[in-house]
Each structure stands twice: as C-alpha cells, then as structure tokens.
Amino acid sequence: MNDIRPLAVPGSWVITPQVFSDDRGEFLEWFRPDRFEAATGRGFRVAQANQSVSRRGVVRGIHFAHVPPGQAKWVHCTAGAVLDVVVDVRVGSPTFGLSDAMVLDAQSRRSVMIGEGLGHGFCALTDSATVTYLLSEVFRTEAERGVDPRDPDLAIDWPFATDTLVLSERDAAAPTLAKARAAGLLPVWNPS
C-alpha cells in the first residue's frame, strides 16, 4: 500500500509507494489514483503525460496554470534525483508564499501530487535527472504562468548558489511573486 501524506502547502501530497525487490530488481505502482482518492477524497484525471531530462543545476519552474480549470500535476523522478518544490501562489490563501521541498529520486520512488493553483518547480541534483509528469489538463501556452524561482521572498533553499542555477529564458524573466500578484497573474484561493 502507498503511504500518502500531506505536505506543508495545502493541496499537495507526497506519495511513497511500496517497492517489491528481489534478485530480478524492483516493482512498484507509482500511480494509483484510486488509492489516492480513497486516502484524500480527491480524484486525479490524467489528460496528458510529459517527461523532462535535466542536467545538474537546471531549475524548471516555478510554474502554474491559470485557474480555472488549472492543472494538477503528479510528478515522479524515474532516474537521478531532483529537489522538488511546491509553492502556494494562491492570493488569499492562509499559506500564501509558503513553500515545501523534498528530494524525489530513483531510490525512494516517491511522487508528489500538486493541486490546481499551486506553483511547482524542481532542481536537478544529479548529472542527469528524468522527471515524469502526469497532468490533469492538457498544456495550454496561454494559460501557463510562472514566478521567478530565485525570488528571495519565496526563500527556496536551492541546493546550488542562485547565480549558478540554469534557467530557461522564460523562467529567468518571470516576475517575482509580488510583481505577479500586482499584475493579477496569480490564482485566487478557493477554500471549497
């Protein structure tokens, strides 16, 4: 049975699967939406699956999709290791600006589920890290948003010096959380 527990950012969970090992290797169920729904009361519909391969020091994010409908993500590291980060970017949330981070790697086999309206990013810790994402909605360029992962107000403790992180042009140009809020780019917290 998978161990499912909430993270510090409400609307996100870490899922640790039971791994069966023998002389052939390992077997695990890394995605069981029925067990997730039974434990959390929340379903997860898969509309798209993506995979990225990143080199050491690459940061992807902090990304989120415009709400509604938003986009929930189920994130799993299949090779290497990443520091995975969830950020509450929902205006009005009691935990607005709070982040939580954990290592996802090929040893622990953990996954993270990030609900709609939350920001997400990761930093590759190994020479090569492969991350698989299951998405609840298809990617739409016009709905994609981001905030600067180096924003000091987010206080994310990246594992490398901020000036050595490798970012895409889009992520490097992303606004701070405060600027994104002032521009009306952030989702609004909906407690229901």
C-alpha positions in Angstrom: 0.0 0.0 0.0 1.2 3.5 -0.8 1.9 5.9 2.1 0.2 9.2 1.3 0.7 12.3 3.4 0.0 16.0 3.0 2.8 18.4 2.5 3.1 21.8 4.3 1.4 23.5 1.4 -2.3 22.6 1.5 -3.4 20.8 -1.7 -0.2 18.9 -2.2 0.8 15.4 -1.1 3.8 13.1 -1.2 3.1 9.5 -2.2 5.7 6.8 -1.2 5.0 3.5 -2.9 5.6 0.1 -1.6 8.6 -1.3 -3.5 8.9 -5.0 -4.1 12.5 -6.1 -4.5 14.0 -9.5 -5.5 17.0 -10.8 -7.4 15.4 -9.5 -10.7 15.2 -5.9 -9.5 12.2 -3.9 -8.3 8.5 -3.5 -8.9 6.2 -0.7 -7.7 2.9 1.0 -8.5 3.9 4.7 -8.8 0.5 5.9 -9.8 -2.7 4.6 -8.2 -5.4 7.3 -8.4 -8.0 5.0 -6.7 -5.8 4.7 -3.6 -5.0 8.4 -3.7 -8.7 9.3 -3.8 -9.5 6.9 -1.0 -6.9 8.5 1.2 -7.5 12.2 0.3 -11.1 12.3 -1.1 -9.6 13.9 -4.2 -9.6 12.3 -7.6 -6.9 12.7 -10.3 -7.8 12.5 -14.0 -4.9 12.1 -16.5 -5.2 14.3 -19.6 -1.5 14.5 -20.6 1.8 12.9 -19.7 5.2 14.7 -20.1 8.8 13.8 -19.4 11.9 16.0 -19.0 15.6 15.2 -18.7 17.7 17.8 -17.0 21.4 18.2 -16.2 22.7 19.1 -12.8 21.8 22.6 -11.6 18.8 23.0 -14.0 15.8 24.6 -12.4 12.4 24.1 -14.1 9.7 26.4 -12.7 8.1 27.8 -10.6 5.1 27.1 -12.9 1.4 27.0 -12.5 -1.6 27.2 -14.8 -4.3 29.9 -14.9 -7.3 28.9 -12.8 -9.9 27.7 -13.7 -9.5 25.0 -14.7 -5.9 25.0 -13.5 -3.7 22.0 -13.8 -2.9 19.4 -11.2 0.4 17.5 -11.5 1.6 14.1 -10.4 5.4 14.3 -10.5 7.8 11.3 -10.3 11.6 11.1 -10.8 12.4 7.9 -12.7 16.2 8.4 -12.9 18.6 10.6 -11.0 17.4 13.0 -8.3 15.7 16.4 -8.0 14.8 18.8 -5.3 11.0 19.2 -5.9 9.4 22.4 -4.7 5.7 23.3 -4.2 4.8 26.9 -3.6 1.4 28.4 -2.5 0.8 31.2 -5.1 -2.9 31.4 -4.4 -3.8 35.0 -3.4 -5.9 35.0 -0.2 -4.6 31.6 1.0 -3.6 31.5 4.6 -0.3 29.9 3.5 0.3 32.3 0.6 4.0 32.3 -0.3 4.8 29.2 1.7 6.9 26.5 0.0 7.8 22.9 0.8 10.6 20.9 -0.8 11.7 17.3 -0.9 14.0 15.1 -2.8 12.4 12.8 -5.4 14.8 10.2 -6.7 15.2 6.8 -8.2 15.9 5.2 -4.8 12.8 6.4 -2.7 10.5 6.2 -5.8 8.3 8.9 -4.1 5.9 11.1 -6.1 4.3 14.4 -5.4 0.8 15.5 -6.3 0.4 19.2 -6.7 -3.2 20.6 -6.8 -4.5 23.3 -9.1 -3.4 26.8 -8.4 -0.1 25.8 -6.7 3.3 26.6 -8.1 5.8 23.9 -8.9 9.4 23.6 -9.8 12.4 21.4 -9.3 16.2 21.5 -9.5 18.2 18.6 -10.9 20.7 17.3 -8.3 22.4 14.7 -10.4 24.3 14.8 -13.7 21.1 13.7 -15.4 17.6 13.6 -13.9 14.5 12.3 -15.6 11.1 13.5 -14.3 7.7 12.2 -15.5 4.6 14.4 -15.0 1.0 13.4 -15.3 -1.2 16.4 -15.9 -5.0 16.7 -15.1 -5.4 19.2 -18.0 -3.6 19.5 -21.3 -0.9 22.1 -21.6 -2.2 25.4 -23.0 0.5 28.1 -23.6 -1.9 30.9 -23.0 -2.8 29.5 -19.5 0.8 28.9 -18.4 2.2 31.2 -15.7 5.4 31.4 -13.7 7.2 33.2 -10.9 11.0 33.7 -10.6 12.4 30.7 -8.7 15.2 32.9 -7.4 12.7 35.4 -5.8 14.2 36.0 -2.3 10.6 36.4 -0.9 10.0 32.7 -1.7 13.0 31.8 0.4 13.5 28.5 -1.5 16.7 26.8 -0.3 18.1 25.7 -3.7 21.0 23.3 -3.4 23.3 25.4 -5.6 24.2 29.1 -5.5 21.4 31.1 -7.0 23.7 32.7 -9.6 24.8 29.2 -10.9 21.2 27.8 -11.4 20.5 27.0 -15.1 17.1 28.5 -16.1 15.2 28.8 -19.3 14.8 32.4 -20.7 11.2 32.3 -19.7 11.9 31.3 -16.1 14.8 33.8 -15.8 12.4 36.6 -17.0 9.5 35.5 -14.7 8.2 38.1 -12.3 8.7 37.9 -8.6 5.7 36.7 -6.5 4.9 40.3 -5.5 5.1 41.6 -9.1 2.9 38.7 -10.3 0.4 39.4 -7.6 0.3 43.2 -8.5 -0.2 42.3 -12.2 -3.1 40.0 -11.4 -1.3 36.9 -12.7 -1.8 34.7 -9.7 -4.7 32.3 -8.9 -7.1 33.2 -6.2 -7.5 30.8 -3.2 -10.8 29.0 -3.2 -11.3 27.2 0.1 -14.1 24.9 -1.2 
